[in-house]
Every structure is written in structure tokens, then in C-alpha cells.
């Protein structure tokens, strides 16, 4: 065979046409690679927009859930307000009913006592009508729902009376009372006995409530006192008789 040139390295033709074809192939490969990179960049941007859109939708859903929680909370507060109004009306109605029944019972007792009775009755005495006279009260003026605006007993009156007895439930009928104060000496042998009447919750005009140093008042604090929304003074101090429970 003929001798080969010293610069020949083999592996293909070295003609100009072959070099041009090789350059065209490399340029096409670079163009395809650039197109693929652009496509990937566009696809990445689309994915990023999707993620941002999804994130915004998630925040919107969170906002809607927050609004639902706010609505439920407002609805719950409105229901509690309605329940509070119903309880207040119920307490007032029960107090009014008690007062009217006491008046009816008092009138019937008077009529029965004026007529001759054939046999002694073993029924307990009827509660005093309204207006009524509280035996423990320092004055003999009858307590009336029309005229009585304050019930005040200092440590020299009902608060230190050893025969005071329990606080009457008829006090709940005195709806014009703005001041209710009974102060004792703290002795275990003096002052009113028993528990605080729940009927006091009907005195919705009350501004001053004071039960202090009563040694024989026991039981829990009635929740009906929460209906006294006009209170500016509320005192339950020095009651050593044994008030229990929570406020």
C-alpha cells in the first residue's frame, strides 16, 4: 500500500465537507440542548405558579375557617345572652308569682280565721302577704314592692338579733329596692340564719348589696345574684357562718 502522511491520525475523512457536516451536527445539538433548557425553565416556572396558587388557596381556606369560627363564637355568645334574659325573666316571674300567691294565701287565711272552724287545722302557717312586716326588721313599717326602696339593718338591729330567723324569700318581691344592707357582729349566736335566698336575684334595680359579719349565714352564693347588673357595691365579708362553694 502507498505510504501514509505523517500527520494522518486515522478515524475518518478530513475533507472540508465532512468538517462542515460535523459542525452542523454540533450546532444542532447545542440548539436542541438550549431548547430543552428553555422548556425546563418554562416548566419550572409553571410549577412554581401552581405552588403559589395552591398556597393562596390554602390561605383563603384558612381565612374562611377563621371566619366560621368567629361566627360560631358570636352565635354562642348570643345564645348565652338569650339564656341569661330567659333566666332573668324566669326569676322575676317566680318572685312575682310567689308574692301574689302569698297575698292570696293571706287573704284566705284571714277569711278562714273569721269563720268558725269545726276542727283545728294542722297545716303550716301561710307566708305573710306583700306588703309584709319582717319580724327582724328594726321598724314596724311594712315592706312593700311599691314603696320600699331600701332595706337597711345595722349591727344594732337584725344583724345582732338572736331570734332573727332565716332571710325571708318575700324579699324578692321588693323590686324597687336599690340598697340592701344587713350587717352583723360576726357572732355565731346572732343575726339571720340559713342561706341567701335566690329570690334576691329579682331585685334588678339594686345598686348596693351588703351582707357582712353574719355568723349564721351558710350555703353557697346564689348564681341568681349575677342578674343584678346595676350593682356598684357587692360585699360578702366577715361571714363566719360557713359560706361555701365558688363565686
C-alpha positions in Angstrom: 0.0 0.0 0.0 1.1 3.6 -0.5 2.8 5.3 2.4 0.5 7.4 4.6 1.3 11.1 5.6 3.0 11.5 9.0 0.2 13.9 10.2 -2.5 11.4 9.5 -4.2 10.0 12.7 -6.9 7.9 11.2 -10.6 7.8 12.3 -12.4 9.4 9.4 -12.1 11.7 6.5 -10.5 15.2 6.8 -12.3 16.7 3.8 -13.9 20.1 4.2 -17.4 18.7 3.5 -17.0 16.3 6.4 -15.9 19.1 8.7 -18.9 21.3 7.8 -21.2 18.4 8.4 -19.6 17.8 11.8 -20.0 21.5 12.7 -23.7 21.4 11.7 -24.3 18.4 13.9 -22.7 20.1 16.9 -24.7 23.3 16.3 -27.9 21.3 16.1 -27.0 19.5 19.3 -26.4 22.9 21.0 -29.7 24.2 19.7 -31.6 21.2 21.0 -29.9 21.5 24.4 -30.8 25.2 24.6 -34.4 24.4 23.7 -34.5 21.7 26.3 -33.1 24.1 28.9 -35.7 26.7 28.0 -38.5 24.2 28.2 -37.4 23.1 31.6 -37.2 26.7 32.8 -40.8 27.3 31.5 -42.0 24.0 33.1 -40.3 25.1 36.4 -42.0 28.5 36.3 -45.4 26.8 35.6 -44.8 24.5 38.6 -43.9 27.5 40.8 -47.0 29.3 39.8 -49.1 26.3 40.6 -47.5 26.0 44.0 -48.1 29.7 44.7 -51.7 29.4 43.5 -52.2 26.4 45.8 -50.7 28.3 48.7 -53.0 31.2 48.1 -56.0 28.8 48.0 -54.8 27.3 51.3 -54.6 30.7 52.9 -58.1 31.5 51.6 -59.4 28.3 53.1 -57.7 29.2 56.4 -59.4 32.6 56.3 -62.8 31.0 55.6 -62.3 28.6 58.5 -61.3 31.6 60.8 -64.5 33.4 59.8 -66.6 30.3 60.5 -65.0 30.1 64.0 -65.8 33.8 64.6 -69.4 33.2 63.5 -69.8 30.2 65.8 -68.3 32.2 68.7 -70.7 35.1 68.1 -73.6 32.7 67.8 -72.6 31.1 71.1 -72.5 34.5 72.9 -75.9 35.5 71.5 -77.3 32.2 72.8 -75.8 32.8 76.2 -77.3 36.3 76.2 -80.7 34.9 75.3 -80.4 32.3 78.1 -79.4 35.0 80.5 -82.5 37.0 79.6 -84.7 34.0 79.9 -83.3 33.2 83.4 -83.8 36.8 84.5 -87.4 36.8 83.3 -88.0 33.5 85.0 -86.6 34.7 88.3 -88.7 37.8 88.1 -91.8 35.9 87.2 -91.3 33.4 90.0 -90.8 36.2 92.5 -94.0 37.9 91.3 -95.9 34.6 91.4 -94.7 34.0 95.0 -95.8 37.4 96.1 -99.2 37.1 94.5 -99.7 33.6 96.0 -98.6 34.9 99.4 -101.3 37.7 99.1 -104.0 35.2 98.1 -103.0 32.8 100.9 -103.0 35.6 103.4 -106.5 36.8 102.4 -107.8 33.2 102.5 -106.3 32.7 106.0 -108.0 35.9 107.2 -111.3 34.7 105.9 -110.9 31.3 107.4 -110.0 32.7 110.8 -113.1 34.9 110.9 -115.4 32.0 110.3 -116.0 29.3 113.0 -113.9 26.2 112.4 -115.1 22.8 113.2 -111.7 21.2 113.6 -108.2 22.5 114.2 -106.0 22.6 111.1 -102.6 21.1 111.2 -101.4 22.9 108.0 -98.3 25.2 108.4 -99.0 28.9 108.6 -99.1 30.7 105.3 -96.3 33.2 104.4 -97.0 36.8 105.0 -98.6 38.8 102.2 -97.0 41.6 100.3 -96.7 44.2 101.8 -95.5 42.3 104.8 -93.8 43.0 108.1 -90.5 41.4 108.6 -90.2 40.5 112.3 -86.5 41.0 112.2 -86.8 44.5 110.7 -85.9 47.3 113.0 -89.0 49.3 112.1 -92.6 48.3 112.1 -93.2 49.8 108.6 -94.5 47.1 106.2 -92.2 46.2 103.3 -93.9 46.8 100.0 -92.9 46.3 96.4 -94.5 49.7 95.7 -92.9 51.9 98.4 -89.8 50.2 99.8 -86.6 51.3 98.1 -84.0 50.2 100.7 -83.6 47.5 103.3 -81.0 48.6 105.9 -80.2 46.7 109.1 -77.1 47.8 111.0 -75.2 45.8 113.6 -77.7 47.1 116.3 -80.8 45.7 114.6 -81.5 42.5 112.7 -77.8 41.7 112.4 -77.5 41.1 116.1 -80.9 39.7 116.9 -80.6 36.1 118.3 -84.1 35.3 117.1 -83.7 36.8 113.6 -84.5 33.6 111.7 -83.8 33.0 108.0 -83.9 35.7 105.4 -87.5 35.7 104.0 -87.9 34.8 100.4 -90.6 37.5 100.1 -87.7 40.0 99.9 -87.5 39.0 96.2 -90.8 40.8 95.6 -89.4 44.2 96.6 -88.4 45.1 93.0 -87.9 48.8 93.8 -85.1 48.2 96.3 -81.8 49.9 95.3 -80.0 49.3 98.6 -79.9 46.1 100.6 -77.6 46.0 103.6 -77.6 43.8 106.7 -74.5 44.0 108.9 -74.0 41.8 112.0 -71.4 41.4 114.7 -69.9 38.1 113.4 -71.3 36.2 116.4 -72.4 32.6 115.9 -75.4 33.2 118.1 -76.8 36.3 116.5 -78.2 37.5 113.2 -80.1 35.8 110.4 -79.8 32.1 109.8 -79.9 29.8 106.7 -78.9 30.5 103.2 -79.0 33.6 101.0 -82.4 33.5 99.1 -82.2 33.0 95.4 -85.2 35.3 95.0 -82.9 38.3 95.7 -81.8 37.9 92.0 -85.1 39.5 91.1 -84.2 42.9 92.6 -82.8 44.1 89.3 -82.8 47.8 90.4 -80.4 47.1 93.3 -77.1 49.1 93.3 -75.8 48.4 96.8 -75.7 44.8 98.2 -74.1 44.2 101.5 -74.2 41.1 103.7 -71.4 41.3 106.2 -70.3 39.8 109.6 -73.3 37.4 109.8 -72.2 34.4 111.8 -75.1 32.2 111.0 -75.5 32.6 107.2 -74.4 29.4 105.4 -74.6 27.7 102.0 -73.4 28.9 98.6 -73.6 32.2 96.9 -76.7 32.1 94.6 -75.8 32.4 90.9 -79.0 34.4 90.5 -77.2 37.4 92.0 -75.5 37.6 88.7 -78.7 39.1 87.4 -78.1 42.3 89.4 -76.5 44.1 86.6 -76.8 47.6 88.1 -74.7 46.8 91.2 -71.9 49.2 92.1 -71.2 47.7 95.5 -71.2 44.0 96.4 -69.9 42.9 99.8 -69.9 39.5 101.4 -67.2 39.9 104.0 -66.7 38.5 107.5 -69.5 35.9 107.2 -68.0 33.3 109.5 -71.1 31.0 109.4 -69.8 29.0 106.5 -70.4 30.3 103.0 -69.1 27.5 100.7 -68.6 26.9 97.0 -67.2 29.2 94.4 -68.1 32.6 93.2 
